[in-house]
Amino acid sequence: MKLKELEDIEKDVATALQSAGQACLELSREKPSMKQVESNTSTFLKTLQNVESGLTKHFLYLTQVSTVQPHEGSCYAASPGTCAVTHE
């Protein structure tokens, strides 16, 4: 389920970039349609908000499921000050 949500966020990033590009393209025309620019800009902002919300949700999830156990192969211990690093 989490991977599907991340795929949806990735699609939203692509949609946001496409909307931003369309807005810029319209603005580069000699006589831009402000209605089209506003529509693309609105889509960009809404989609970007969805991306931010989705990523925040996943970051919060990751902080909740992380454990106090160090990652295998990591020198970072569960509590500060208990990690001994030796370089040979």
N, C-alpha and C positions, 0 to 999 in steps of 0.2 A: 504494500500500500504506500509506503513512504517513497519508494522509487517512482511510482506513478505520479505522486504529488510533485516530485522533483522534475519529472519530465514535463508536467504541466507548467511549472515555473519556467523551465527552459523555453517552452513554446511562447509563454508570455513575454520573455525577454526578446525573442525574435519578433513578435508582434509589436512591441514597443519600439524597437529599432526601425521596423518597417514604417510605422506611423510617423516617427520622427523624420525619417528620410523623405516620406511623401510630403510632409509639411515643408521641409527645406526645399524640395523640388518645386513645390507650388510657389513658394516665396521667391524663387529664382526666376520665375517667369516675368515677362514684361508687364503683364496685367494679371497679377495673382487673384485667385478667388479667395477672399477672406473667409467665406463660409467654409470652404474646403480646408483652409489652413486651421481654422478654429476646430473643425471636426477632427482632423488628424492630431492636433495638439491635445484635444480633450481625450482622445483614445490613448495617446501616448501617456498622459498623466494618470489616467485610470489604470492602465495596464502596469505602469511602473509602481503604482501604489499596491497592486495585487502582488507583484514580485517582492516588494519590500515586506509585505505582510506575510507572505509564504515563507520567505527566508528567515524572518524573525521567528516564526512558528517552529521551523526546523532547528534553528539555533537553540531555542528554549528546550525543545525535545532532547537534543543532544546533551545539553547540560544536565537534564534530569536523568538520563539513562547512563551517563558516565559513572564509573565506579571509582572508588578510592584506590584501587589496585593500579600499580604502574603498568604501563604498556610493556609487553614482553620485548626485551632488548633495549628498553629505555633506561636511562640513568636517573629518571625522575621518580622519586619515591612517593608513597602515599601521603606522607606528611613532610613539611619542609624541614630541612636540616638532617634528614636521615639518608641522604643520597651520598654515597662515597664514590667519587670518580677517580679512577686510576688510569693513567696513560703509560703504557709500557713500550 
